[in-house]
Every structure is written in C-alpha cells, then in structure tokens.
C-alpha cells in the first residue's frame, strides 16, 4: 500500500470521524445540487434571452438591408458613407456573479451622435436604414451578452454536476460502507468483550 493511501478509520474515534465526514459530504452534495439548480435556471433564462435577441437581430438586419437598398437606389452608392456620423456607438457590458460565476448580465448601448455640421441621410430610406442598423447592432450586442452568459453558466453547471455525481455515486457510498463495516466491527468487539467479562465474572464467582 502506498504511504499516501487512505487508511480506514478504526475505533470509536474513527466512527465519530466517519459520521462527521459523511454528514459533511451529504451537506456538500445538497448545497451543490442547489447551486446546480440555480445555475441551470439562470442558463435557461439566458438562452431564452439569446433566442429573442437573435430573432430581433435578424429582423432588424433584414429591415436595414431593405431600406439600405432603397436608399442607395435613391441617393447613390456613396450616400450612406457621406451621411454616416463621425461618432461611434458605445457599448458597456454590465457583469454579475451567480454562485461564484462571473458572467455578463446586460449591455448599455449609446447611439453615435451626429454633429450639427454633419450631413443627415439624404432620403427617408437611408434614415430608416440607419435606425434599423442601430437596432440590429444593439440586438447583436445583447445576443453576445446572453450567449456568453449562458455558456459560462453551462460550463460551471457541468463542473458542479460532476462534483455532485462524485459525491453521490462514489464518496458518500464509500463513507457509508466504511462506517457500516466499522460499526459492525465495534459491535462484534463489544460483544466479545461482554462475553469475556461474563466469563471472568463466572470464574471469579466460582
């Protein structure tokens, strides 16, 4: 046996240690299962939000492309470039922590601001295209946030499930088996001791 191999506890002190270890393992498994449920619930919410963001993104993108084609037909191919603001949109991601898992929770979007001297879209179609593209980009940012959150939560859920499985299928049964064997050994030892005492008492009385 390797010097580092785990040796089964013996005696009444060993029984107490095994009982404590078993109780700790059972509490740990219960807590991990609660964590797993919370992670899976939040992952489910994030997946639903991602599907909705994906739907909005596809709709807005299709709408924007339709308006862009109309706007280019009306104003020429260079019209979108000439009327694009110099400012850029800004995206800030807000983060949250659930059961130790840090994940993106929401996105704050700031539209680009067109300067007073900058040209506006030369026709209504390009104005609609600009609005639709901004909405599509917001949806894309939200889609990225929700998908990333779902993936991070799912990864932690998988790790937690493995830990629960290890406790429920291996560690807890092993502790129960060791405890049962030790209790049986102690019971037999106590029985043998009682027999010896009775025998000794009988001899002493004789």
C-alpha positions as CSV (number, residue, x, y, z in Angstrom):
1,X,0.0,0.0,0.0
2,X,1.3,3.5,-0.9
3,X,2.3,5.6,2.2
4,X,-0.2,8.2,1.0
5,X,-3.1,5.7,0.6
6,X,-6.1,6.4,2.7
7,X,-6.4,4.2,5.7
8,X,-9.8,3.3,7.0
9,X,-10.5,4.8,10.5
10,X,-10.7,2.4,13.4
11,X,-12.2,2.5,16.9
12,X,-14.9,4.7,18.4
13,X,-12.9,7.9,17.4
14,X,-12.8,6.6,13.8
15,X,-16.5,6.0,13.9
16,X,-17.1,9.6,15.0
17,X,-14.8,10.9,12.3
18,X,-16.6,8.8,9.7
19,X,-20.0,10.1,10.8
20,X,-18.8,13.7,10.6
21,X,-17.3,13.1,7.2
22,X,-20.5,11.5,5.9
23,X,-22.6,14.4,7.3
24,X,-20.3,16.9,5.7
25,X,-20.4,15.1,2.3
26,X,-24.2,14.9,2.4
27,X,-24.5,18.6,3.2
28,X,-22.0,19.4,0.4
29,X,-23.9,17.3,-2.1
30,X,-27.2,19.1,-1.1
31,X,-25.6,22.5,-1.5
32,X,-24.1,21.6,-4.8
33,X,-27.4,20.4,-6.1
34,X,-29.0,23.7,-5.0
35,X,-26.2,25.5,-6.8
36,X,-26.8,23.4,-9.9
37,X,-30.5,24.2,-10.0
38,X,-29.8,27.9,-9.7
39,X,-27.2,27.7,-12.5
40,X,-29.5,25.8,-14.8
41,X,-32.4,28.1,-14.1
42,X,-30.2,31.2,-14.9
43,X,-28.7,29.5,-18.0
44,X,-32.3,28.7,-19.2
45,X,-33.2,32.4,-18.8
46,X,-30.0,33.5,-20.7
47,X,-30.8,31.0,-23.6
48,X,-34.3,32.4,-23.9
49,X,-33.0,35.9,-23.9
50,X,-30.4,35.0,-26.5
51,X,-33.0,33.4,-28.8
52,X,-35.1,36.6,-28.6
53,X,-32.1,38.8,-29.3
54,X,-31.2,36.6,-32.2
55,X,-34.7,37.0,-33.6
56,X,-34.7,40.8,-33.2
57,X,-31.2,41.0,-34.7
58,X,-32.2,39.0,-37.8
59,X,-35.4,41.1,-38.3
60,X,-33.7,44.4,-37.8
61,X,-30.8,43.4,-40.1
62,X,-33.2,42.3,-42.8
63,X,-35.2,45.5,-42.4
64,X,-32.0,47.6,-42.5
65,X,-30.7,46.0,-45.6
66,X,-34.0,46.5,-47.4
67,X,-34.0,50.2,-46.5
68,X,-30.4,50.5,-47.5
69,X,-31.0,49.2,-51.0
70,X,-33.9,51.6,-51.4
71,X,-31.7,54.5,-50.1
72,X,-28.8,53.6,-52.4
73,X,-31.2,53.5,-55.4
74,X,-32.5,57.0,-54.4
75,X,-29.2,58.6,-53.4
76,X,-26.4,56.7,-55.0
77,X,-23.9,54.2,-53.6
78,X,-21.9,56.9,-51.8
79,X,-24.9,58.4,-50.0
80,X,-24.6,56.1,-46.9
81,X,-20.9,56.9,-46.5
82,X,-21.4,60.7,-46.9
83,X,-24.2,60.7,-44.2
84,X,-22.6,58.5,-41.6
85,X,-21.7,60.3,-38.4
86,X,-18.1,60.5,-37.3
87,X,-19.0,59.5,-33.8
88,X,-19.2,55.8,-32.9
89,X,-21.6,53.8,-30.9
90,X,-20.5,52.8,-27.4
91,X,-21.3,49.5,-25.7
92,X,-20.7,48.9,-22.0
93,X,-21.2,45.4,-20.6
94,X,-22.5,45.1,-17.0
95,X,-21.3,42.0,-15.2
96,X,-22.9,39.9,-12.4
97,X,-21.9,37.0,-10.2
98,X,-24.0,33.9,-9.5
99,X,-22.7,31.2,-7.2
100,X,-19.2,32.3,-7.9
101,X,-19.6,32.5,-11.7
102,X,-18.9,35.9,-13.2
103,X,-20.8,36.5,-16.3
104,X,-22.2,39.3,-18.5
105,X,-25.6,40.3,-17.4
106,X,-26.7,43.3,-19.5
107,X,-25.5,45.8,-22.1
108,X,-25.7,49.6,-22.1
109,X,-25.9,51.0,-25.6
110,X,-25.2,54.6,-26.5
111,X,-26.0,55.7,-30.1
112,X,-23.5,57.7,-32.0
113,X,-24.2,61.4,-32.0
114,X,-24.2,63.3,-35.3
115,X,-22.6,66.7,-35.1
116,X,-24.5,69.8,-36.0
117,X,-22.4,70.4,-39.1
118,X,-22.5,66.8,-40.3
119,X,-24.9,65.9,-43.1
120,X,-28.0,63.9,-42.4
121,X,-29.2,61.0,-44.6
122,X,-30.3,62.5,-47.9
123,X,-33.5,60.5,-48.1
124,X,-36.0,58.8,-45.8
125,X,-35.0,55.3,-46.8
126,X,-31.4,55.9,-45.6
127,X,-32.8,57.4,-42.4
128,X,-34.8,54.3,-41.8
129,X,-31.8,52.1,-42.6
130,X,-29.7,54.0,-40.1
131,X,-32.3,53.4,-37.4
132,X,-32.7,49.8,-38.2
133,X,-28.9,49.1,-38.3
134,X,-28.5,50.7,-34.9
135,X,-31.3,48.4,-33.6
136,X,-29.6,45.4,-35.2
137,X,-26.3,46.3,-33.6
138,X,-28.0,46.6,-30.2
139,X,-29.6,43.2,-30.6
140,X,-26.3,41.7,-31.7
141,X,-24.6,43.1,-28.6
142,X,-27.4,41.7,-26.4
143,X,-27.1,38.4,-28.2
144,X,-23.4,38.2,-27.5
145,X,-24.0,39.0,-23.8
146,X,-26.7,36.4,-23.3
147,X,-24.9,33.7,-25.2
148,X,-21.7,34.3,-23.3
149,X,-23.6,34.2,-20.0
150,X,-25.3,31.0,-20.9
151,X,-22.1,29.3,-22.0
152,X,-20.3,30.3,-18.8
153,X,-23.2,29.2,-16.6
154,X,-23.5,25.9,-18.5
155,X,-19.8,25.2,-18.1
156,X,-20.0,25.8,-14.3
157,X,-23.2,23.7,-14.2
158,X,-21.3,20.8,-15.9
159,X,-18.5,21.0,-13.3
160,X,-21.0,21.2,-10.5
161,X,-22.8,18.2,-11.8
162,X,-19.6,16.2,-11.9
163,X,-18.9,17.1,-8.3
164,X,-22.4,16.0,-7.2
165,X,-22.0,12.8,-9.1
166,X,-18.7,12.1,-7.5
167,X,-20.2,12.6,-4.0
168,X,-23.4,10.8,-4.6
169,X,-22.0,7.8,-6.5
170,X,-18.6,7.3,-5.0
171,X,-17.6,9.3,-1.9
172,X,-20.8,9.0,0.1
173,X,-21.4,5.3,-0.6
174,X,-17.7,4.7,0.3
175,X,-18.1,6.5,3.6
176,X,-21.3,4.7,4.3
177,X,-19.7,1.4,3.6
178,X,-16.7,2.1,5.8
179,X,-19.0,3.3,8.6
180,X,-21.2,0.2,8.4
181,X,-18.1,-2.0,8.5
182,X,-16.6,-0.2,11.4
183,X,-19.9,-0.2,13.4
184,X,-20.1,-4.0,12.8
185,X,-16.6,-4.4,13.9
186,X,-17.2,-2.3,17.0
187,X,-20.4,-4.2,17.7
188,X,-18.6,-7.6,17.5
189,X,-15.7,-6.3,19.6
190,X,-18.2,-5.0,22.3
191,X,-20.0,-8.4,22.2
192,X,-16.7,-10.3,22.6
193,X,-15.8,-8.0,25.5
194,X,-19.1,-8.6,27.2
195,X,-18.7,-12.4,26.8
196,X,-15.2,-12.2,28.3
197,X,-16.5,-10.2,31.3
198,X,-19.3,-12.6,31.9
199,X,-16.8,-15.5,31.7
200,X,-14.4,-13.7,34.0
201,X,-17.2,-12.9,36.5
202,X,-18.3,-16.6,36.4
203,X,-14.8,-17.8,37.1
204,X,-14.4,-15.3,39.9
205,X,-17.6,-16.3,41.5
206,X,-16.6,-20.0,41.3
